[in-house]
């Protein structure tokens, strides 16, 4: 496996597909390594040594792009659109505006064909639904950049959302700015591989003896990283209300399974790569105690004039957006990945190797389990029982009042 810096160093390739998309001879393809991460391989016989693949690599010294170091910062939510969102619903509000008012296309990550995460384009509100919600693994780009360039040259407005390296990848591939292109980057911890998530899906299906049909990484209408799984058997609905109880999410939150380039990320900083940056506003109650934070709040950074203009547009055209000016220092206090890359833990050397040699289920009960797992499960059960008890008390009061 090589990248085009000729270093054979996997930490210097983010898998963005820019090199494949730009190659005039189509002599580059993506191959999976033993961990399931995709890396570009070049057919040296067909290669004409044009050097474009190296020029568009966002991890190379050739790529330099930075927005402002003083973005406008907001804590915001949409009173209508945050229903069904894993944060404040601002992504949906922006994307909805692009589709309805600009007749544009929105490109983002969606699950297809047995939970395979791919970047896709949609131009309808119904299609937009599959782009909502957090997905904690790396999406496959395919020919997304090529499709976007074609639409841009036709004058179509494009709204693209992805990780900072994916946004850098499309900027590097296009090699010029387009007035009808708006790029949104997400504050990113890092990305596990599709292979790892495939193994988790198989683990869940074997454990519950049923086909998985729906999976959420985040709680809709609220805060918190959790696992919500639905199976073909309607009686199988599993909710693990804390990431501590999900092996996949536990390993994700502790940075055990990311792509090697994530630990060397050059984009985890301000200035950002996107015209707009979106994230969860963790700790928002400390700074906005009167804001309704019960269903999640979006952190919004407006990094360019285009970003400011689109955000102002949804505010001007909607009476449901609640937006409060904030500061970078406050917004980053509990969201360190806005400013700093994730630290590579020592266990990262072992996890994928052990999955390959011992199987995912073995790692689930060892590496991917909190030391106080049993106590956490007990506390969760007690909390759920307490919640049910309170619901029953309220229900009895309603019944008695009705009588």
Secondary structure, DSSP 4 states (H G I P E B T S, - for coil): ---TTSS--GGG-----HHHHH-TT--EEEEE-TTS-EEEEE-TTT-----HHHHT-TTSTT------SS-EEEEEEETTTTTT-SSSSHHHHHHHHHHHHS--EEEEEEEETTTEEEEEEE-SHHHHGGG-S---SPPB-TTHHHHHHHHHHTT--EEEEEEHHHHHHHHHHH-S--TTEEEEEE-------HHHHHHHHHHHHHHHTS-EEEEEEE-TTS--EEEEEEESSTT-EEEE-SGGG-HHHHHHHTT-S--GGGGG-S-SSSS-SSSEEEEE-TTHHHH-TTS--TT--EEEEE-SHHHHHHHHHHHHT-S-EEEEEE-HHHHTTT-GGGTSPPP--GGGGTHHHHHHHH-HHHHHTTTTS-TTHHHHHHHHHHHHHHHHHHHHHHHHHHHHHH-
